[in-house]
Amino acid sequence: MDEGQFELVYHIWSYEMNTLVSVHTRISRDSCSYISVYDIFPNCAFYERDIHEMYGMYFEGSPCMDKFILTEWDGPPPMRKDFDSEAWVNEHFDWQDYHPDWLQELETQGGGITIHPEEQRFSRRNKE
């Protein structure tokens, strides 16, 4: 798939007609908008709202594009592949050492997690 595009997929089932309709379309990441199918299938409003919140795609004609789950979120859409969650956390939060007595005791017995965030082997910044 082209890096500059989203693939939007609808699977709509009609119990009345015993029919499944699948629609696949590609949308530019730059414009990131599409026409809502709310007029055809009202149940899609919830899913379009979720896609808008998590991926930043806007659906023209949808009755509600308000935040639903991420009401306090002020960052970029978190489910996009280009969203670097580790970088966002490092920009917005300060790391604090958490070393309570019970954890120190566990570490002396050979347990516990003692890897500092900068030393994580899964860090994107260490891979680049």
SEBAVEX-656987 format. One record per atom (N, C-alpha, C): residue in one letter; x, y, z; atom name. Coordinates in Angstrom, 2 decimals. Each point is the difference from the previous one (the first is absolute). Layout:
! SEBAVEX-656987
+------+---------+---------+---------+------+
: code :       X :       Y :       Z : site :
+------+---------+---------+---------+------+
:    A :       X :       Y :       Z :   CA :
...
+------+---------+---------+---------+------+
//
This chain:
! SEBAVEX-656987
+------+---------+---------+---------+------+
: code :       X :       Y :       Z : site :
+------+---------+---------+---------+------+
:    M :    0.84 :   -1.17 :    0.00 :    N :
:    M :   -0.84 :    1.17 :    0.00 :   CA :
:    M :    0.88 :    1.23 :    0.00 :    C :
:    D :   -0.43 :    1.03 :   -0.68 :    N :
:    D :    0.72 :    1.26 :   -0.08 :   CA :
:    D :    0.08 :    0.63 :    1.38 :    C :
:    E :    1.18 :    0.48 :    0.39 :    N :
:    E :    0.20 :    0.60 :    1.32 :   CA :
:    E :   -0.86 :    1.24 :    0.19 :    C :
:    G :   -0.37 :    0.68 :   -1.05 :    N :
:    G :   -0.77 :    1.23 :    0.11 :   CA :
:    G :   -1.50 :   -0.22 :   -0.01 :    C :
:    Q :   -0.44 :   -1.23 :    0.27 :    N :
:    Q :   -1.43 :   -0.29 :   -0.07 :   CA :
:    Q :   -0.47 :   -0.84 :    1.18 :    C :
:    F :   -1.27 :    0.17 :    0.31 :    N :
:    F :   -0.70 :   -0.91 :    0.91 :   CA :
:    F :   -0.83 :   -0.94 :   -0.86 :    C :
:    E :   -0.24 :   -1.20 :    0.48 :    N :
:    E :   -0.98 :   -0.87 :   -0.62 :   CA :
:    E :   -1.20 :   -0.05 :    0.92 :    C :
:    L :   -1.13 :    0.45 :   -0.50 :    N :
:    L :   -1.24 :   -0.01 :    0.77 :   CA :
:    L :   -0.81 :   -1.18 :   -0.49 :    C :
:    V :   -0.43 :   -0.85 :    0.94 :    N :
:    V :   -0.74 :   -1.21 :   -0.35 :   CA :
:    V :   -1.32 :   -0.02 :    0.76 :    C :
:    Y :   -1.08 :   -0.16 :   -0.73 :    N :
:    Y :   -1.32 :   -0.18 :    0.59 :   CA :
:    Y :   -0.47 :   -1.41 :   -0.28 :    C :
:    H :   -0.50 :   -0.68 :    1.03 :    N :
:    H :   -0.68 :   -1.28 :   -0.15 :   CA :
:    H :   -1.40 :    0.23 :    0.57 :    C :
:    I :   -0.98 :    0.01 :   -0.85 :    N :
:    I :   -1.37 :    0.28 :    0.43 :   CA :
:    I :   -0.88 :   -1.20 :   -0.29 :    C :
:    W :   -0.64 :   -0.51 :    1.05 :    N :
:    W :   -0.85 :   -1.18 :   -0.12 :   CA :
:    W :   -1.46 :    0.41 :    0.11 :    C :
:    S :   -0.82 :   -0.48 :   -0.91 :    N :
:    S :   -1.44 :    0.24 :    0.06 :   CA :
:    S :   -0.69 :   -1.30 :    0.37 :    C :
:    Y :   -0.65 :   -0.01 :    1.16 :    N :
:    Y :   -0.77 :   -1.17 :    0.40 :   CA :
:    Y :   -1.25 :   -0.15 :   -0.86 :    C :
:    E :   -0.59 :    1.13 :   -0.39 :    N :
:    E :   -1.21 :   -0.04 :   -0.82 :   CA :
:    E :    0.26 :   -0.63 :   -1.36 :    C :
:    M :    1.13 :    0.34 :   -0.60 :    N :
:    M :    0.31 :   -0.49 :   -1.35 :   CA :
:    M :    0.97 :   -1.18 :    0.02 :    C :
:    N :    0.49 :   -0.36 :    1.22 :    N :
:    N :    0.97 :   -1.09 :    0.14 :   CA :
:    N :    1.19 :    0.22 :   -0.94 :    C :
:    T :    0.55 :    1.24 :    0.08 :    N :
:    T :    1.04 :    0.40 :   -0.93 :   CA :
:    T :    1.12 :    0.74 :    0.73 :    C :
:    L :    1.22 :   -0.29 :   -0.41 :    N :
:    L :    1.17 :    0.71 :    0.52 :   CA :
:    L :    0.56 :    0.86 :   -1.11 :    C :
:    V :    0.22 :    1.26 :    0.30 :    N :
:    V :    0.64 :    0.91 :   -0.94 :   CA :
:    V :    1.33 :    0.43 :    0.61 :    C :
:    S :    1.07 :   -0.18 :   -0.75 :    N :
:    S :    1.33 :    0.44 :    0.44 :   CA :
:    S :    0.51 :    1.06 :   -0.95 :    C :
:    V :    0.42 :    1.09 :    0.56 :    N :
:    V :    0.52 :    1.11 :   -0.80 :   CA :
:    V :    1.40 :    0.32 :    0.49 :    C :
:    H :    0.94 :    0.05 :   -0.93 :    N :
:    H :    1.38 :    0.36 :    0.31 :   CA :
:    H :    0.34 :    1.23 :   -0.83 :    C :
:    T :    0.52 :    1.02 :    0.66 :    N :
:    T :    0.42 :    1.20 :   -0.74 :   CA :
:    T :    1.25 :    0.56 :    0.66 :    C :
:    R :    0.76 :    0.73 :   -0.77 :    N :
:    R :    1.22 :    0.63 :    0.52 :   CA :
:    R :   -0.22 :    1.51 :    0.08 :    C :
:    I :    0.52 :    0.58 :    1.09 :    N :
:    I :   -0.19 :    1.42 :    0.27 :   CA :
:    I :    1.35 :    0.62 :    0.30 :    C :
:    S :    0.23 :    1.16 :   -0.56 :    N :
:    S :    1.26 :    0.71 :    0.24 :   CA :
:    S :    0.16 :    0.34 :    1.47 :    C :
:    R :    1.20 :   -0.23 :    0.53 :    N :
:    R :    0.28 :    0.35 :    1.39 :   CA :
:    R :    0.02 :    1.52 :    0.19 :    C :
:    D :    0.27 :    0.72 :   -1.08 :    N :
:    D :    0.07 :    1.46 :    0.10 :   CA :
:    D :   -1.38 :    0.61 :    0.20 :    C :
:    S :   -0.96 :   -0.36 :   -0.86 :    N :
:    S :   -1.35 :    0.56 :    0.14 :   CA :
:    S :   -0.76 :   -0.72 :    1.10 :    C :
:    C :    0.19 :   -1.28 :    0.09 :    N :
:    C :   -0.53 :   -0.84 :    1.08 :   CA :
:    C :   -1.50 :    0.22 :    0.27 :    C :
:    S :   -0.78 :    0.07 :   -1.06 :    N :
:    S :   -1.45 :    0.11 :    0.19 :   CA :
:    S :   -0.71 :   -0.86 :   -1.04 :    C :
:    Y :   -1.22 :   -0.37 :    0.35 :    N :
:    Y :   -0.80 :   -0.85 :   -0.87 :   CA :
:    Y :   -1.46 :    0.32 :    0.28 :    C :
:    I :   -0.87 :   -0.35 :   -0.90 :    N :
:    I :   -1.43 :    0.25 :    0.18 :   CA :
:    I :   -0.58 :   -1.09 :    0.88 :    C :
:    S :   -0.76 :    0.41 :    1.00 :    N :
:    S :   -0.61 :   -0.94 :    0.92 :   CA :
:    S :   -1.04 :   -0.86 :   -0.70 :    C :
:    V :   -0.14 :   -1.23 :    0.46 :    N :
:    V :   -1.05 :   -0.88 :   -0.52 :   CA :
:    V :   -1.19 :   -0.03 :    0.97 :    C :
:    Y :   -0.04 :    0.97 :    0.91 :    N :
:    Y :   -1.06 :    0.06 :    1.01 :   CA :
:    Y :   -1.39 :    0.01 :   -0.62 :    C :
:    D :   -0.19 :    0.70 :   -1.11 :    N :
:    D :   -1.31 :    0.06 :   -0.64 :   CA :
:    D :   -0.46 :   -1.36 :   -0.50 :    C :
:    I :    0.94 :   -0.85 :   -0.38 :    N :
:    I :   -0.32 :   -1.33 :   -0.51 :   CA :
:    I :   -0.11 :   -1.01 :    1.14 :    C :
:    F :    0.91 :    0.13 :    0.95 :    N :
:    F :    0.08 :   -0.96 :    1.10 :   CA :
:    F :    0.29 :    0.75 :    1.30 :    C :
:    P :   -1.02 :    0.42 :    0.73 :    N :
:    P :    0.17 :    0.84 :    1.19 :   CA :
:    P :    0.92 :   -0.58 :    1.08 :    C :
:    N :    0.10 :   -1.31 :    0.10 :    N :
:    N :    0.87 :   -0.61 :    1.01 :   CA :
:    N :    1.48 :    0.34 :   -0.21 :    C :
:    C :    0.35 :    0.41 :   -1.19 :    N :
:    C :    1.40 :    0.34 :   -0.29 :   CA :
:    C :    0.44 :    1.27 :    0.72 :    C :
:    A :   -0.91 :    0.80 :    0.48 :    N :
:    A :    0.36 :    1.26 :    0.67 :   CA :
:    A :    0.96 :   -0.25 :    1.16 :    C :
:    F :   -0.27 :   -1.02 :    0.78 :    N :
:    F :    0.88 :   -0.30 :    1.15 :   CA :
:    F :    1.40 :   -0.38 :   -0.48 :    C :
:    Y :    0.09 :   -0.83 :   -1.01 :    N :
:    Y :    1.30 :   -0.45 :   -0.49 :   CA :
:    Y :    0.77 :    1.15 :   -0.67 :    C :
:    E :   -0.71 :    0.84 :   -0.71 :    N :
:    E :    0.65 :    1.16 :   -0.63 :   CA :
:    E :    0.54 :    0.94 :    1.07 :    C :
:    R :   -0.75 :    0.16 :    1.07 :    N :
:    R :    0.45 :    0.84 :    1.12 :   CA :
:    R :    1.26 :   -0.59 :    0.63 :    C :
:    D :    0.05 :   -1.31 :    0.16 :    N :
:    D :    1.15 :   -0.67 :    0.57 :   CA :
:    D :    1.22 :    0.14 :   -0.92 :    C :
:    I :   -0.19 :   -0.18 :   -1.29 :    N :
:    I :    1.09 :    0.14 :   -0.97 :   CA :
:    I :    0.52 :    1.44 :    0.00 :    C :
:    H :   -0.92 :    0.95 :    0.10 :    N :
:    H :    0.40 :    1.41 :    0.07 :   CA :
:    H :    0.88 :    0.25 :    1.22 :    C :
:    E :   -0.41 :   -0.53 :    1.13 :    N :
:    E :    0.73 :    0.23 :    1.24 :   CA :
:    E :    1.37 :   -0.69 :    0.01 :    C :
:    M :    0.05 :   -1.22 :   -0.46 :    N :
:    M :    1.24 :   -0.78 :    0.10 :   CA :
:    M :    0.97 :    0.22 :   -1.17 :    C :
:    Y :   -0.53 :    0.33 :   -1.19 :    N :
:    Y :    0.85 :    0.14 :   -1.18 :   CA :
:    Y :   -0.02 :    1.41 :   -0.60 :    C :
:    G :   -0.91 :    0.86 :    0.46 :    N :
:    G :   -0.05 :    1.37 :   -0.49 :   CA :
:    G :   -0.72 :    0.18 :   -1.32 :    C :
:    M :   -0.71 :   -1.01 :   -0.46 :    N :
:    M :   -0.72 :    0.09 :   -1.26 :   CA :
:    M :   -1.36 :    0.66 :    0.25 :    C :
:    Y :   -0.36 :    0.96 :   -0.82 :    N :
:    Y :   -1.27 :    0.72 :    0.17 :   CA :
:    Y :   -1.02 :   -0.54 :   -1.00 :    C :
:    F :   -1.23 :   -0.21 :    0.47 :    N :
:    F :   -1.07 :   -0.51 :   -0.86 :   CA :
:    F :   -1.04 :    1.10 :   -0.21 :    C :
:    E :   -0.03 :    0.52 :   -1.21 :    N :
:    E :   -0.94 :    1.07 :   -0.34 :   CA :
:    E :   -1.42 :   -0.54 :    0.02 :    C :
:    G :   -0.87 :    0.68 :    0.75 :    N :
:    G :   -1.39 :   -0.40 :    0.08 :   CA :
:    G :   -0.33 :   -0.91 :    1.17 :    C :
:    S :    1.00 :   -0.40 :    0.76 :    N :
:    S :   -0.25 :   -0.82 :    1.18 :   CA :
:    S :   -0.60 :    0.88 :    1.09 :    C :
:    P :   -0.96 :   -0.50 :    0.77 :    N :
:    P :   -0.68 :    0.85 :    0.97 :   CA :
:    P :    0.86 :    0.45 :    1.19 :    C :
:    C :    1.07 :   -0.72 :    0.32 :    N :
:    C :    0.79 :    0.36 :    1.17 :   CA :
:    C :    1.46 :   -0.42 :   -0.18 :    C :
:    M :    0.89 :    0.97 :   -0.01 :    N :
:    M :    1.43 :   -0.26 :   -0.07 :   CA :
:    M :    0.69 :    0.42 :    1.29 :    C :
:    D :   -0.76 :    0.10 :    1.10 :    N :
:    D :    0.57 :    0.37 :    1.31 :   CA :
:    D :    0.82 :   -1.15 :    0.56 :    C :
:    K :    0.91 :    0.34 :    0.91 :    N :
:    K :    0.78 :   -1.03 :    0.67 :   CA :
:    K :   -0.93 :   -0.84 :    0.86 :    C :
:    F :    0.33 :   -1.28 :    0.09 :    N :
:    F :   -0.82 :   -0.94 :    0.75 :   CA :
:    F :    0.79 :   -0.64 :    1.14 :    C :
:    I :    1.15 :   -0.53 :   -0.32 :    N :
:    I :    0.83 :   -0.69 :    0.98 :   CA :
:    I :    1.14 :    0.91 :    0.48 :    C :
:    L :    0.64 :    0.68 :   -0.92 :    N :
:    L :    1.17 :    0.81 :    0.32 :   CA :
:    L :   -0.38 :    1.46 :    0.28 :    C :
:    T :   -0.95 :    0.20 :    0.90 :    N :
:    T :   -0.53 :    1.34 :    0.25 :   CA :
:    T :    1.05 :    0.98 :    0.50 :    C :
:    E :    1.02 :   -0.46 :    0.69 :    N :
:    E :    1.04 :    0.89 :    0.53 :   CA :
:    E :    1.27 :   -0.02 :   -0.87 :    C :
:    W :   -0.02 :   -0.73 :   -1.07 :    N :
:    W :    1.19 :   -0.18 :   -0.86 :   CA :
:    W :    0.24 :    1.24 :   -0.83 :    C :
:    D :    1.25 :    0.50 :   -0.01 :    N :
:    D :    0.34 :    1.15 :   -0.81 :   CA :
:    D :    1.11 :   -0.30 :   -1.00 :    C :
:    G :    0.35 :   -1.27 :   -0.13 :    N :
:    G :    1.06 :   -0.39 :   -0.92 :   CA :
:    G :   -0.54 :   -0.39 :   -1.37 :    C :
:    P :    0.88 :   -0.47 :   -0.87 :    N :
:    P :   -0.43 :   -0.45 :   -1.32 :   CA :
:    P :   -0.79 :   -1.30 :    0.10 :    C :
:    P :   -0.69 :   -0.38 :   -1.06 :    N :
:    P :   -0.77 :   -1.26 :    0.05 :   CA :
:    P :    0.90 :   -1.17 :    0.38 :    C :
:    P :   -0.30 :   -0.68 :    1.10 :    N :
:    P :    0.93 :   -0.98 :    0.56 :   CA :
:    P :    0.10 :   -1.33 :   -0.73 :    C :
:    M :   -0.91 :   -0.33 :   -0.89 :    N :
:    M :    0.06 :   -1.30 :   -0.66 :   CA :
:    M :    0.70 :    0.03 :   -1.35 :    C :
:    R :    0.43 :    1.16 :   -0.42 :    N :
:    R :    0.74 :    0.07 :   -1.27 :   CA :
:    R :    1.37 :   -0.67 :    0.15 :    C :
:    K :    0.45 :   -0.64 :   -1.05 :    N :
:    K :    1.28 :   -0.69 :    0.07 :   CA :
:    K :    1.16 :    0.97 :    0.20 :    C :
:    D :   -0.16 :    1.26 :   -0.44 :    N :
:    D :    1.08 :    0.96 :    0.15 :   CA :
:    D :    0.00 :    0.69 :    1.36 :    C :
:    F :   -0.92 :   -0.36 :    0.90 :    N :
:    F :   -0.02 :    0.56 :    1.34 :   CA :
:    F :    1.03 :   -0.73 :    0.86 :    C :
:    D :    0.95 :    0.74 :    0.53 :    N :
:    D :    1.05 :   -0.57 :    0.83 :   CA :
:    D :   -0.40 :    0.21 :    1.46 :    C :
:    S :   -0.60 :   -1.02 :    0.59 :    N :
:    S :   -0.51 :    0.13 :    1.37 :   CA :
:    S :    1.11 :    0.25 :    1.00 :    C :
:    E :    1.15 :   -0.63 :   -0.19 :    N :
:    E :    1.11 :    0.20 :    0.93 :   CA :
:    E :    0.49 :    1.44 :   -0.05 :    C :
:    A :    0.14 :    0.56 :   -1.19 :    N :
:    A :    0.44 :    1.39 :   -0.12 :   CA :
:    A :   -1.04 :    0.95 :    0.60 :    C :
:    W :   -1.28 :   -0.28 :   -0.21 :    N :
:    W :   -1.05 :    0.86 :    0.55 :   CA :
:    W :    0.03 :   -0.03 :    1.53 :    C :
:    V :    0.17 :   -1.18 :    0.58 :    N :
:    V :    0.08 :   -0.12 :    1.46 :   CA :
:    V :    1.22 :    0.75 :    0.52 :    C :
:    N :    1.14 :   -0.15 :   -0.66 :    N :
:    N :    1.21 :    0.68 :    0.46 :   CA :
:    N :   -0.12 :    1.52 :   -0.10 :    C :
:    E :   -0.77 :    0.50 :   -0.96 :    N :
:    E :   -0.19 :    1.44 :   -0.15 :   CA :
:    E :   -0.98 :    0.56 :    1.04 :    C :
:    H :   -0.93 :   -0.81 :    0.47 :    N :
:    H :   -1.07 :    0.51 :    0.88 :   CA :
:    H :    0.12 :   -0.40 :    1.47 :    C :
:    F :    0.85 :   -0.95 :    0.31 :    N :
:    F :    0.11 :   -0.48 :    1.38 :   CA :
:    F :    1.46 :   -0.08 :    0.41 :    C :
:    D :    0.22 :    0.14 :    1.28 :    N :
:    D :    1.34 :   -0.18 :    0.56 :   CA :
:    D :    0.07 :   -1.37 :    0.64 :    C :
:    W :    1.10 :   -0.71 :   -0.25 :    N :
:    W :    0.18 :   -1.30 :    0.62 :   CA :
:    W :    0.37 :    0.21 :    1.45 :    C :
:    Q :   -0.55 :   -0.82 :    0.85 :    N :
:    Q :    0.32 :    0.03 :    1.42 :   CA :
:    Q :    0.44 :   -1.39 :    0.42 :    C :
:    D :    1.02 :   -0.03 :    0.83 :    N :
:    D :    0.43 :   -1.30 :    0.52 :   CA :
:    D :   -1.03 :   -0.51 :    0.99 :    C :
:    Y :   -0.43 :   -1.20 :   -0.20 :    N :
:    Y :   -0.95 :   -0.65 :    0.91 :   CA :
:    Y :    0.70 :   -1.21 :    0.56 :    C :
:    H :    0.42 :    0.10 :    1.21 :    N :
:    H :    0.78 :   -1.07 :    0.61 :   CA :
:    H :   -0.46 :   -0.24 :    1.43 :    C :
:    P :   -1.22 :   -0.49 :    0.18 :    N :
:    P :   -0.48 :   -0.24 :    1.37 :   CA :
:    P :    0.75 :   -1.18 :    0.64 :    C :
:    D :   -0.16 :   -0.12 :    1.29 :    N :
:    D :    0.70 :   -1.05 :    0.77 :   CA :
:    D :   -0.30 :   -1.40 :   -0.53 :    C :
:    W :   -1.26 :   -0.25 :   -0.34 :    N :
:    W :   -0.35 :   -1.35 :   -0.44 :   CA :
:    W :    0.70 :   -0.35 :   -1.32 :    C :
:    L :    0.23 :    1.02 :   -0.86 :    N :
:    L :    0.67 :   -0.26 :   -1.27 :   CA :
:    L :    1.49 :   -0.23 :    0.23 :    C :
:    Q :    0.59 :    0.75 :    0.91 :    N :
:    Q :    1.42 :   -0.20 :    0.33 :   CA :
:    Q :    0.22 :   -1.41 :    0.55 :    C :
:    E :   -0.92 :   -0.45 :    0.85 :    N :
:    E :    0.10 :   -1.35 :    0.56 :   CA :
:    E :   -0.13 :   -1.05 :   -1.11 :    C :
:    L :   -0.91 :    0.23 :   -0.92 :    N :
:    L :   -0.19 :   -0.93 :   -1.13 :   CA :
:    L :    1.25 :   -0.06 :   -0.87 :    C :
:    E :    0.63 :    1.16 :   -0.22 :    N :
:    E :    1.22 :    0.04 :   -0.82 :   CA :
:    E :    1.16 :   -0.72 :    0.68 :    C :
:    T :    0.10 :    0.10 :    1.32 :    N :
:    T :    1.08 :   -0.70 :    0.70 :   CA :
:    T :   -0.16 :   -1.51 :   -0.10 :    C :
:    Q :   -1.24 :   -0.44 :   -0.24 :    N :
:    Q :   -0.27 :   -1.42 :   -0.18 :   CA :
:    Q :    0.12 :   -0.43 :   -1.47 :    C :
:    G :    0.41 :    0.95 :   -0.86 :    N :
:    G :    0.21 :   -0.31 :   -1.41 :   CA :
:    G :   -1.20 :    0.25 :   -0.89 :    C :
:    G :   -1.02 :    0.68 :    0.49 :    N :
:    G :   -1.19 :    0.28 :   -0.80 :   CA :
:    G :   -0.14 :    1.48 :   -0.29 :    C :
:    G :   -1.14 :    0.35 :   -0.53 :    N :
:    G :   -0.30 :    1.40 :   -0.28 :   CA :
:    G :    0.53 :    0.45 :   -1.35 :    C :
:    I :   -0.45 :    1.14 :   -0.42 :    N :
:    I :    0.45 :    0.59 :   -1.26 :   CA :
:    I :    0.91 :    1.17 :    0.35 :    C :
:    T :    1.22 :   -0.04 :   -0.45 :    N :
:    T :    0.96 :    1.04 :    0.36 :   CA :
:    T :    0.53 :    0.76 :   -1.20 :    C :
:    I :   -0.68 :   -0.09 :   -1.14 :    N :
:    I :    0.46 :    0.68 :   -1.20 :   CA :
:    I :   -0.61 :    1.40 :   -0.05 :    C :
:    H :    0.84 :    1.00 :   -0.07 :    N :
:    H :   -0.45 :    1.39 :   -0.09 :   CA :
:    H :   -0.58 :    0.24 :   -1.40 :    C :
:    P :   -0.98 :    0.89 :   -0.15 :    N :
:    P :   -0.65 :    0.20 :   -1.31 :   CA :
:    P :    0.98 :    0.29 :   -1.14 :    C :
:    E :    1.07 :    0.76 :    0.27 :    N :
:    E :    0.96 :    0.30 :   -1.08 :   CA :
:    E :    0.76 :   -1.24 :   -0.47 :    C :
:    E :    0.00 :   -1.04 :    0.82 :    N :
:    E :    0.74 :   -1.21 :   -0.33 :   CA :
:    E :   -0.88 :   -1.09 :   -0.61 :    C :
:    Q :   -1.28 :    0.31 :   -0.18 :    N :
:    Q :   -0.92 :   -1.00 :   -0.54 :   CA :
:    Q :    0.46 :   -0.45 :   -1.39 :    C :
:    R :    0.01 :   -1.26 :   -0.23 :    N :
:    R :    0.45 :   -0.53 :   -1.30 :   CA :
:    R :   -1.02 :    0.23 :   -1.10 :    C :
:    F :   -1.25 :    0.36 :    0.34 :    N :
:    F :   -1.02 :    0.22 :   -1.00 :   CA :
:    F :   -0.12 :    1.48 :   -0.39 :    C :
:    S :    0.86 :    0.83 :    0.51 :    N :
:    S :   -0.08 :    1.44 :   -0.26 :   CA :
:    S :    0.23 :    0.28 :   -1.48 :    C :
:    R :   -0.89 :    0.81 :   -0.60 :    N :
:    R :    0.16 :    0.36 :   -1.42 :   CA :
:    R :    1.25 :    0.83 :   -0.20 :    C :
:    R :    0.29 :    0.86 :    0.96 :    N :
:    R :    1.15 :    0.88 :   -0.17 :   CA :
:    R :    1.31 :   -0.79 :   -0.02 :    C :
:    N :    0.05 :   -1.13 :    0.69 :    N :
:    N :    1.21 :   -0.81 :   -0.01 :   CA :
:    N :    0.17 :   -0.76 :   -1.31 :    C :
:    K :   -1.09 :   -0.21 :   -0.72 :    N :
:    K :    0.07 :   -0.74 :   -1.26 :   CA :
:    K :    0.47 :    0.88 :   -1.15 :    C :
:    E :   -0.20 :    1.31 :    0.13 :    N :
:    E :    0.35 :    0.91 :   -1.11 :   CA :
:    E :    1.45 :    0.34 :   -0.03 :    C :
+------+---------+---------+---------+------+
//
